[in-house]
């Protein structure tokens, strides 16, 4: 099995992509690239069994409804409903699920800078579909939405601060901790890059999360949630410890 993890930025610069091959007793990073274009991502995705994108796959349905209503000039907010109303506009159903399960609040695709990456992602999903890939925002097709910070938290690893300026030592410690938690993961010739770049590191985590989704060890929307997740997207949170990613029979 090959899983592809993409740490998607708004532009090619700062976008990283990692490919992991899953064998019976180990996982090997076969490729790791920085400053990746849409064409490169779609091409690599053609050869992968599952592709994980670290980026929202859609916008909150209430936000879409607001924009449509605002164009016609008909927006109303009930008395005392300002803050809850704005929260429903800012956060998707899956964001709230992640918050409830991990205590981590994902960035708002409707009200934060991650929206710029989501614009790019929307075009990327269209490119995948045009290439004949099954694009299901619930994660049941070739593409799945992943969230490295939440996965790191689930695995008991540092999930905050390692990307901040001047936190290179913390980042190095995190890579060391990851290798200790996953002794079967072989970074090989890419270890130096993973230790140097948190974008590269996040793409590796994205590929690990993608494995969890591919083998049925990640959260999935229930029947009621699926209705909204088809348009908003769904974050696949790993439901197994690190060892669970490798302790399965290959299919």
Backbone as a ProteinNet text record, in pm:
[ID]
protein_1_A
[PRIMARY]
XXXXXXXXXXXXXXXXXXXXXXXXXXXXXXXXXXXXXXXXXXXXXXXXXXXXXXXXXXXXXXXXXXXXXXXXXXXXXXXXXXXXXXXXXXXXXXXXXXXXXXXXXXXXXXXXXXXXXXXXXXXXXXXXXXXXXXXXXXXXXXXXXXXXXXXXXXXXXXXXXXXXXXXXXXXXXXXXXXXXXXXXXXXXXXXXXXXXXXXXXXXXXXXXXXXXXXXXXXXXXXXXXXXXXXXXXXXXXXXXXXXXXXXXXXX
[TERTIARY]
83.9	0	87.3	45.7	112.7	14.8	57.2	-23.8	53.4	-20.9	37.3	-17.4	71	29.6	74.2	-16.4	14.3	-14.4	88	72.4	49.9	-75.9	-112.4	-109	-31.4	-27.3	-103.6	-116.9	-190.8	-118.3	13.7	94.9	188.8	258.3	353	456.5	507	604.1	539.7	608.4	564.8	467.2	440.4	360.3	454.7	428.2	514.7	431.9	497.7	429.7	516.4	459.1	532.9	460.2	536.9	482.8	540.9	452.8	496.4	448.6	541.5	506.5	491.5	380.2	349.2	375.9	471.5	507.5	453.8	480	420.5	469.9	593.3	650.2	710.9	696.6	755.3	689.8	713.5	665.6	786.5	800.1	919.2	879.7	942	919.8	994.5	919.4	979.4	1008.7	934.8	958.5	910.8	978.1	943.2	990.4	893.9	923.7	866.4	941.4	894.4	858.3	779.9	741.9	674.6	565.7	498.8	383.5	368.8	261.4	138.7	26	-96.4	-76.4	-9.9	13.2	93.9	194.8	275.3	190.5	102	17.8	-76	-140.5	-234.4	-161	-43.8	34.5	74.2	124	162	40.5	-73.1	-195	-241.6	-207	-244.3	-179.8	-65.8	9.1	-14.1	-88.2	-112.5	-247.2	-257.5	-384.9	-479.6	-423.8	-504.9	-424.9	-494.1	-429.2	-489.8	-405.7	-451.9	-411.4	-507.4	-482.1	-501.1	-397	-405.7	-459.9	-590.5	-658.5	-808.6	-890.6	-1035.6	-1081.2	-1170.7	-1220.8	-1347.4	-1398.7	-1519.5	-1540.6	-1651.6	-1685.5	-1811.8	-1832.3	-1954.2	-2079.4	-2178	-2301.5	-2368.4	-2372.8	-2432.9	-2357.5	-2226.9	-2147.4	-2185.6	-2199.4	-2241.1	-2378.6	-2468.7	-2603.3	-2599	-2510.2	-2496.9	-2453.5	-2352.5	-2301.5	-2412.1	-2488.1	-2597.3	-2704.9	-2740.3	-2843.6	-2794.7	-2667.7	-2611.9	-2612.9	-2593.9	-2598.9	-2735.6	-2839	-2974.6	-3014.6	-2925.8	-2953.2	-3040.5	-3052.9	-3142.5	-3063.9	-3006.5	-2936	-2994.9	-3035.7	-3092.9	-3030.9	-3010.5	-2954.1	-3048.4	-3087.5	-3179.7	-3116.4	-3198.2	-3148.4	-3072.5	-2951.7	-2872.2	-2807.1	-2821	-2768.1	-2637.1	-2581.5	-2464.1	-2348.6	-2298.4	-2181.2	-2206.6	-2315.3	-2342.2	-2362.8	-2427	-2450.7	-2319	-2228.1	-2098.2	-2017.1	-2029.2	-1955.7	-2003.5	-2134.7	-2187.9	-2140.5	-2119.7	-2069.3	-1921.8	-1847.2	-1701.3	-1653	-1726.2	-1674.8	-1766.2	-1703.9	-1777.3	-1818.4	-1907.9	-1948.3	-1828	-1739.8	-1623	-1526.5	-1517.8	-1433.8	-1482.5	-1614.8	-1671.9	-1648.7	-1654.9	-1627.2	-1482.4	-1390.1	-1249	-1229.9	-1295.3	-1283.9	-1335.6	-1448.1	-1506.1	-1418	-1353.7	-1277.5	-1133.9	-1076.5	-934.7	-908.5	-1005.7	-983.9	-912.8	-879.5	-812	-916	-905.9	-999	-930.8	-976.5	-915.9	-931.6	-842.7	-856.8	-987.2	-1050.1	-1175.3	-1149.7	-1204.4	-1187.2	-1264.4	-1363.6	-1444.5	-1391.8	-1307.4	-1268.4	-1121	-1038.7	-896.4	-817.3	-686.8	-602.9	-597.8	-637.9	-638	-735.8	-825.1	-916.9	-844.3	-725.3	-647.8	-602.5	-561.2	-523.6	-645.8	-761.7	-884.3	-927.8	-902.4	-931	-851.5	-724.3	-639.6	-690	-729.2	-775.6	-899.1	-988.5	-1108.9	-1072.9	-975.2	-929.8	-860.4	-784.7	-712.7	-810	-918.2	-1018	-1079.1	-1100.3	-1153.9	-1055.3	-926.3	-823.9	-820.2	-833.5	-838.5	-959	-1073.9	-1195.1	-1179.5	-1119.6	-1097.9	-1001.8	-914.2	-818.4	-879.7	-1007.8	-1076.8	-1075.2	-1032.9	-1027.7	-1162.3	-1194.4	-1317.4	-1296.6	-1356.8	-1343.2	-1469.6	-1459.7	-1569.7	-1521.5	-1581.8	-1532.6	-1552.6	-1630.5	-1643.1	-1519.3	-1435.8	-1314.4	-1325.4	-1439.1	-1458.1	-1392.5	-1354	-1290	-1138.5	-1073.6	-927.6	-876.1	-952.9	-907.7	-965.9	-885.6	-935.4	-873.2	-950.2	-898.5	-832.3	-712.6	-639.7	-598.5	-564.2	-528.5	-412.7	-287.5	-171.4	-168	-204.3	-198.2	-286.5	-407.3	-498.8	-447.5	-386.1	-330.3	-215.2	-127.6	-16	-67.8	-173	-232.2	-285.7	-353.9	-408	-297	-182.1	-70.2	19.7	-21.3	53.9	181.3	188.3	306.4	277.3	382.7	367.6	293.2	192.3	114.9	105	167.5	164.9	306.3	330.5	453.7	573	575.6	696.1	714.6	608.7	621.1	662.5	659	686.5	831.8	852.4	987.3	1074.2	1192.5	1283.9	1261.4	1174.4	1143.9	1205.9	1322	1385.4	1418.6	1460.7	1495.1	1371.5	1259.6	1136.5	1096	1115.6	1084.4	1173	1300.7	1392.6	1352.7	1314.6	1271	1145.4	1056.6	933.2	961.9	1052.6	1089.4	1148.9	1233.7	1293.2	1184.9	1088.2	978	893.2	871.3	795	865.4	995.9	1072.9	1069.3	1066.8	1060.1	922.1	818	681.8	651.6	724.3	702.9	836.4	894.6	1026.3	1026.5	908.4	895.2	893.3	891.8	889.6	1031.8	1060.5	1194.3	1194.3	1256.5	1268.4	1380.2	1479.3	1588.4	1660.3	1682	1756	1682.1	1553.1	1473.2	1470.8	1540.8	1536.1	1587.7	1693.6	1748.9	1645.7	1574.1	1472.6	1356.7	1315.7	1206.9	1246.3	1373.6	1420.7	1440.6	1461.5	1485.4	1356.2	1258.8	1138.3	1013.4	937.7	813.1	707.3	721.3	630	649.8	775.6	806.1	756	779.5	733.3	582.1	508.4	362	312.5	382.9	339.7	356.9	460.5	478.6	365.5	332	220.1	90.5	72.7	-46.8	-53.6	60.4	62.5	33	76.2	45.2	-104.5	-162.9	-307.1	-385.9	-335	-400.8	-404.3	-298.4	-295.4	-408.1	-426	-531.5	-667.8	-690.5	-818.2	-831.9	-722.9	-726.9	-757.3	-716.6	-736.3	-851.4	-934.3	-1052.2	-1025.3	-914.9	-880.8	-877.5	-979.7	-995.7	-1144.6	-1177.6	-1317.8	-1383.9	-1510.3	-1591.3	-1724.4	-1786.5	-1915.7	-2024.6	-2115.6	-2230.1	-2329.3	-2441.5	-2535.4	-2586.6	-2614.2	-2664.5	-2555	-2433.4	-2321.7	-2281.9	-2298.9	-2255.1	-2325.2	-2449.6	-2526.2	-2453.6	-2405.6	-2334.6	-2189.3	-2127.7	-1986.5	-1963	-2064.6	-2047.5	-2009.4	-2048.9	-2013.5	-1906.8	-1912.9	-1818.9	-1683.2	-1681.2	-1560.1	-1563.3	-1472.1	-1467.4	-1322.3	-1278.9	-1142.9	-1135.6	-1046.3	-1028.1	-926.3	-973.4	-885.7	-846.6	-718.9	-679.7	-746	-793.9	-856.9	-769.4	-648.4	-558.7	-428.5	-355	-221.3	-128.4	-8.6	84.3	104.7	113	136.1	23.7	-97.5	-209.8	-200.1	-111.9	-97.3	-25	59.3	140.1	87.9	10.9	-36	-164.2	-159.7	-274.2	-221	-307.7	-270.6	-283.7	-185.1	-191.9	-305.1	-373.5	-480.8	-451.8
-119.6	0	124.4	225.1	354.7	460.8	540.2	654.7	782.6	882.9	1011.8	1116.1	1188	1294.3	1428.6	1525.6	1658.7	1764.5	1840.1	1957.4	2074.4	2106.9	2200.2	2344.5	2425.8	2570.2	2640.1	2771.7	2846.1	2847.8	2833.9	2834.8	2714.8	2694.4	2582.5	2592.4	2712.2	2732.6	2697.8	2620.4	2572.7	2456.4	2405.9	2284.1	2165.2	2065.5	1947.1	1822.1	1719.2	1596.9	1475.8	1379.2	1259.8	1134.6	1038.8	909.5	802.5	723.1	614.7	481.8	386.3	250.8	165.6	92.7	10.5	-136.1	-193.8	-334.7	-412.1	-540.1	-621.9	-586.6	-537.6	-511.5	-372.4	-288.5	-155.3	-62.3	66.7	169.5	250.6	270.2	334.5	461.8	573.2	697.6	685.3	677.5	657.6	788.7	893.8	1022.4	1133.6	1245	1361.8	1484.7	1571	1683.7	1812.3	1919.8	2052.2	2136.7	2242.9	2338.9	2266.8	2200.9	2110.9	2180.7	2153.4	2211.5	2120.3	2174.4	2095.2	1977.4	2001.9	1894.8	1781.4	1816.1	1713.6	1632.4	1700.8	1631.8	1533.5	1578.2	1491.3	1373.3	1397.7	1289.7	1187.1	1233.4	1140.8	1065.8	1134.4	1070.4	956.2	962	854.1	722.1	729.1	608.9	565.3	645.2	614	544.7	465.4	401.2	497.7	592.4	690	818.2	931.9	1063.5	1143.5	1190.6	1272.9	1417.8	1507.8	1650.5	1720.3	1788.4	1866.1	2003.6	2008	2131.4	2104.4	2201.3	2180.2	2152.2	2055.9	2020.2	2096.9	2176.2	2253	2360.5	2433.2	2542.6	2507.5	2570.6	2543.4	2575.3	2488.3	2512.8	2645	2679.6	2809.2	2927.5	2915	3022.2	3039.1	2927.2	2933.7	2998.1	2959.7	3016.9	3166.5	3207.2	3350.5	3429.7	3382	3453.6	3467.8	3360.2	3364.5	3464.1	3458.7	3550.9	3695.6	3714.4	3849.9	3912.9	3831.3	3884.3	3943.1	3880.9	3930.2	4036	4060.4	4162.4	4115.9	3984	3932.6	3850.8	3918.2	3851.8	3902	3808.4	3847.6	3764	3828.5	3761.6	3782.7	3673.6	3685	3755.7	3817.7	3885.7	3787.4	3826.7	3741.8	3624.1	3615.2	3500	3529.9	3650.3	3691	3594.1	3563.3	3477.1	3334.7	3267.6	3132	3130.3	3233.8	3243.2	3252.1	3338.1	3351.7	3221.4	3149.8	3023.8	2922.4	2916.4	2823.5	2861.1	2989.9	3034.6	2998.6	3003.8	2990	2845.7	2756.9	2620.9	2515.9	2419.2	2308.6	2206.8	2119.6	2010.1	1927.8	1894.8	1813.6	1887.3	2019.8	2098.5	2084.4	2087.6	2075.3	1935.1	1834.3	1697.3	1685.1	1742.9	1740.2	1811.6	1925.3	2000.1	1916.5	1850.1	1768.7	1649.1	1589.8	1467.5	1492.1	1608.4	1631.7	1758.9	1848.9	1977.2	2076.9	2037.1	2123.8	2189.8	2319.7	2391.4	2413.7	2347.3	2368.3	2512.6	2556.1	2688.7	2697.3	2813.3	2832.9	2859	2772.9	2791.9	2913.8	2957.8	3072.9	3204.4	3199	3322.7	3326.6	3247.4	3246.6	3235.4	3253.9	3255.2	3119.6	3012.3	2882.2	2879.6	2978	2987.5	3001.6	3063.8	3077.8	2941	2853.5	2717.8	2641.2	2666.4	2597.4	2636.9	2763.5	2803.6	2714.1	2697.3	2612.3	2468.5	2422.4	2284.2	2257.5	2356.2	2338.6	2310.1	2383.6	2358.4	2224.6	2187.7	2060	1942.1	1952.1	1844.5	1829.1	1940.7	1934.4	1866.7	1893.3	1829.3	1678.9	1637.9	1494.8	1429.9	1496.1	1441.6	1431.1	1533.7	1532.4	1421.6	1382.1	1274.3	1136.4	1134.6	1007.2	952.3	1035	989	1012.6	922.7	933.9	1037.3	1154.1	1261.7	1265.2	1209.4	1206.2	1280.3	1393.5	1475.3	1409.1	1300.4	1223.1	1137	1120.1	1040.8	898.9	862.5	723.6	693.3	796.2	773.2	777.6	827.2	835.7	941.5	1049.2	1163.6	1159	1197.9	1210.8	1336	1404.7	1521.7	1476.3	1525.1	1488.2	1613.9	1594.7	1707.5	1661.8	1684.6	1635.5	1673.3	1797.1	1838.7	1751.6	1723.1	1639.5	1496.6	1446.6	1311.3	1302.5	1401.7	1403.7	1402.8	1480.9	1483.7	1345.9	1281.5	1148.2	1048.3	1066.7	974.4	1015.3	1115.8	1157	1231.9	1294.3	1368.6	1519.3	1599.3	1744.9	1787	1870.2	1912.4	2063.7	2136.2	2282.6	2337.7	2450.4	2525.3	2487.6	2366.5	2324.2	2397.2	2464.7	2538.5	2684.2	2729.7	2871	2906.4	3030.9	3079.3	3060.3	3008.7	2989.1	2861.9	2772	2648.3	2525.4	2543.8	2434	2317.9	2349.7	2243.6	2161.5	2229.3	2157.4	2068.6	2118.9	2040.1	1915	1931.4	1817.6	1714.3	1760.5	1669.2	1593.6	1661.5	1597.6	1487	1512.7	1409.1	1288.1	1313.4	1205	1125.9	1195.4	1129.1	1047	1100.3	1026.3	895.9	903	783.4	679.6	726.8	634.9	569.5	647.6	595	502.5	521.2	440.8	383.9	288.6	234.8	164.3	131.3	64.5	164.1	294.5	396.9	429.3	411.8	436	566.2	669.3	796.4	793.1	708.2	689.5	818.2	838.6	954.9	1085.8	1076.7	1198	1245.7	1177.3	1215.5	1357.8	1394.5	1529.6	1634.8	1610.9	1705.4	1712.5	1598.3	1596.2	1673.5	1663.9	1735.5	1884.8	1920.1	2060.2	2137.1	2072.4	2140.2	2086.8	2175.3	2127.8	2103	2163.9	2132.2	1986.5	1946.8	1808.4	1713.8	1750.1	1668.4	1651	1761	1752.9	1666.8	1667.2	1583.4	1435.3	1402.5	1263.8	1224.9	1314.4	1286.8	1271	1353.9	1343.6	1205.6	1154.8	1022.3	912.7	931.5	835.7	837.3	956.9	969.1	904.1	919.5	862.5	711	653.4	508.6	468	543	510.9	510.3	609.4	615.8	499.6	462.7	358.6	220.7	196.4	64.1	63.1	167.3	170.1	198.9	267.9	301.3	452.5	517.6	662.3	692.6	805.7	843.1	863.6	823.4	844.1	904.9	981.2	1040.2	933.9	952.5	862.5	904.5	834.8	861.1	1005.2	1057.6	1195.7	1296	1273.3	1363.4	1360.7	1245.5	1228.6	1324.9	1357.3	1446.7	1579.7	1634.6	1762.6	1744.3	1633.7	1609.7	1597.5	1560.4	1548	1680.9	1791.2	1922	1992.2	1976.9	2047.2	1978.1	1847.2	1769.2	1704.5	1609.5	1536.6	1505.4	1544.7	1517.3	1375.3	1295.1	1157.1	1155.9	1136.4	1129.1	983.7	953.2	815.7	768.1	644.9	587.2	478.8	462	358.8	422.3	352	399.9	383.5	439.5	426.3	281.8	189.3	49.1	-6.4	48.3	0.2	27.2	120.6	151.3	39.9	-33.7	-137.2	-277.2	-293.3	-425.3	-464.1	-474.1	-519.5	-605.4	-689.7	-770.2	-686.9	-696.8	-622.6	-676.3	-583.4	-622.8	-575.4
0	0	0	-77.3	-79.6	-30.6	67.1	109.6	81.2	35.7	2.3	98.4	165.8	255.8	203.3	202.8	150.2	255	291.2	376.8	281.8	259.1	152.6	200	132.4	155.7	43.2	53.6	-47.4	-181.4	-178.9	-300.5	-298.4	-410	-417	-304.7	-284.1	-176.7	-43.6	36	167.6	158.7	37.6	23.9	18	101.8	108.3	81.7	27.7	-10.2	23.7	97	137.6	92	41.3	2.2	93.4	153.8	241.7	184.8	175.7	135.8	261.8	268	384.6	352.5	423.4	408.4	528.6	534.3	639.8	779.5	789.4	921.5	936.4	835.8	843.7	741.6	762.2	669.3	625.3	494.6	439.3	364.6	401.4	326.8	195	87.4	-45	-116.1	-81.5	-147.6	-55.3	-60.3	20.6	-54.9	-91.4	-179.5	-120.7	-134.2	-91.8	-213.9	-189.5	-294.4	-411.1	-379.8	-474.2	-546.2	-674.4	-755.3	-755.3	-800.2	-812.1	-905.8	-1016.5	-1114.2	-1051.2	-972.5	-905.2	-806.9	-734.7	-637	-706.4	-812.9	-883.6	-947	-1002.1	-1063	-957.7	-844.2	-737.2	-684.9	-680.7	-633.2	-720.7	-848.6	-940.1	-899.9	-832.8	-797.9	-653	-576.4	-435.9	-418.3	-312.3	-280.9	-211.3	-137.2	-64.9	-52.1	-64	-58	56.6	147.7	258.8	241.1	245.2	230.3	364.6	410.3	533	497.9	475.6	436	436.5	476.2	470.3	326.7	313	179.9	143.2	235.8	207.1	312	299.8	390.6	469.4	585.3	662.9	582.2	586.9	512.2	552.4	682.9	718.4	658.7	642.2	582	434.5	365	223.9	212.7	303	301.5	330.9	421.5	454.1	331.7	261.1	144.3	39.7	20.1	-77.8	-35.5	93.7	143.5	139.8	171.5	174.8	35.8	-67.1	-203.6	-233.9	-174.8	-197.2	-94.7	2.9	103.4	217.5	237.6	340.6	443.4	540.9	650.2	780.7	865.4	994.5	1104.9	1220.2	1336.6	1453.3	1519.6	1631.5	1750.5	1834.1	1953.2	2042	2081.9	2169.7	2100.8	1969.9	1895.6	1825.6	1846.6	1770.6	1776	1897	1909.8	1862.1	1905.5	1855	1703.8	1651.9	1507.7	1432.2	1482.3	1415.8	1424.4	1535	1548.4	1444.7	1423.6	1322.3	1183.1	1159.9	1030.2	1012.6	1122.3	1114.6	1112.9	1182.6	1200.4	1139.6	1077	1016	1122	1084.9	1173.1	1217.9	1124.8	1158.5	1251	1238.5	1328.8	1472.5	1490.3	1624.3	1680.4	1595.2	1639.9	1686.8	1610.7	1649.7	1783.1	1800.8	1926.6	2043.5	2024.1	2131.5	2166.7	2067.1	2090.5	2133.9	2096.4	2125.4	2204.7	2210.5	2275	2185.7	2063.8	1967.6	1878	1861	1772.9	1638.4	1532	1400.2	1354.1	1266.8	1208.4	1130.8	1134.7	1063.5	915.3	829.5	685.6	636.4	715	674.8	729.8	834.1	900.6	938.2	873.8	904.4	773.7	783.6	663.3	593.1	662.4	597.4	480.1	475.8	363	230.5	230.8	107.7	56.2	148.2	108.5	59.8	122.5	82.5	-58.2	-97.5	-235.5	-331.3	-299.4	-383.6	-382	-263.3	-249	-334.9	-343	-424	-569.5	-620.6	-757.1	-769.9	-666.1	-667	-670.5	-593.9	-594.9	-733.9	-800.7	-937.4	-1031.9	-1011.2	-1093.6	-1069.2	-943.5	-912.5	-980.5	-972.6	-1034.2	-1186.1	-1246.4	-1391.4	-1431.9	-1339.6	-1367	-1341.5	-1309.5	-1291	-1149.5	-1052.3	-913.7	-844.1	-750.5	-673.1	-562.4	-579.1	-480.9	-395.6	-277.7	-181.5	-57.8	-26.2	84.8	220.8	225.6	350.1	374.1	270	283.9	235.5	176.1	132.6	-1.8	-76.9	-206.2	-196.2	-299.5	-301.1	-203.5	-184.3	-105.5	35.3	133.1	269.8	332.2	414.9	486.2	616	641.3	762.9	838.3	965.2	1052.4	1141.6	1098.5	1173.2	1320.6	1355.8	1495.6	1583.4	1536.7	1614.5	1624.6	1517.2	1519.4	1618.8	1617.8	1712.8	1855.7	1881	2013.8	2051.6	1959.5	1984	2016.7	1956.1	1976.2	2093.1	2168.7	2285.6	2255.1	2138.4	2097.3	2098	2101.7	2098.8	1972.5	1988.9	1872	1859.8	1951.4	1945.7	1958.5	1891.8	1914.3	1829.3	1772.8	1701.7	1568.6	1520.7	1394.7	1415.3	1538.6	1565.9	1536.9	1503.5	1478.3	1603.5	1584.2	1695.2	1774.7	1724.8	1796.2	1728	1665.1	1594.5	1688.2	1810.4	1905.1	1941.1	1961.7	1992	1875.1	1754.8	1636.1	1629.2	1654	1652.2	1757.3	1875.8	1982	1940.8	1868.6	1824.4	1723.2	1629.3	1531.8	1603.5	1702.6	1780.2	1852.5	1909.9	1979.8	1883.2	1763.4	1663.1	1626.6	1605.2	1569.2	1682.1	1806.6	1919.9	1929.7	1898	1903.7	1787.2	1676.4	1555.6	1507.9	1581.2	1543.2	1409.1	1359.8	1229.9	1113.2	1143.4	1038.2	995.2	866.4	813.4	732.5	789.7	718.4	615.3	638.9	544.1	510	380.9	333.4	356.6	395.5	413.3	558.1	646.5	788.1	810.1	742.3	758.5	719.6	610.4	564.7	664.2	716.6	814.9	939.6	978.3	1096.6	1069.4	945.5	911.4	883.2	824.3	776.8	845.8	912.5	972.9	866.3	747.8	637.9	594	579.5	543.9	652.4	778.3	890	885.2	864.3	861.2	746	633.6	521.5	555.7	632.5	677.6	772.6	866.3	957.8	878.3	775.3	691.3	624.6	577.3	514.5	616.1	741.3	846.8	878.7	886.9	909.7	796	675.3	558.4	567.2	620.3	642.6	737.8	845.8	941.5	872.6	786.6	714.4	617.2	552.1	449.6	507.8	633.4	693.1	793.1	790.1	875.6	1021.2	1050.1	1188	1208	1154.2	1168.5	1179.3	1238.7	1254.4	1118.4	1113.7	993.4	1035.3	949.8	986	997.1	1091.8	1096.5	987.9	980.6	870.5	872.1	991.7	999.3	964.3	1013.3	985.6	838.9	775.8	637.4	541.7	571.2	483.7	467.5	579.2	575	531.9	575.4	543.1	393	318.6	173.1	109	171.4	116.2	200.8	334.6	421.5	432.6	410.8	433.9	571.3	593.7	720.5	755.2	875	920.5	975.3	918.5	964	1077.9	1200.6	1317.3	1342.8	1357.6	1388.8	1518.3	1517.3	1636	1698.4	1646.4	1696.4	1745.3	1830.8	1868	1748.7	1755	1641.9	1595.8	1688.8	1651.7	1566.5	1580.7	1503.2	1355.3	1316.6	1174.7	1100.8	1170.4	1106.1	1135.4	1243.8	1285.5	1216.6	1084.5	1006.4	892.9	842.6	727.3	602.4	515	389.4	302	233.9	145.1	5.3
[MASK]
+++++++++++++++++++++++++++++++++++++++++++++++++++++++++++++++++++++++++++++++++++++++++++++++++++++++++++++++++++++++++++++++++++++++++++++++++++++++++++++++++++++++++++++++++++++++++++++++++++++++++++++++++++++++++++++++++++++++++++++++++++++++++++

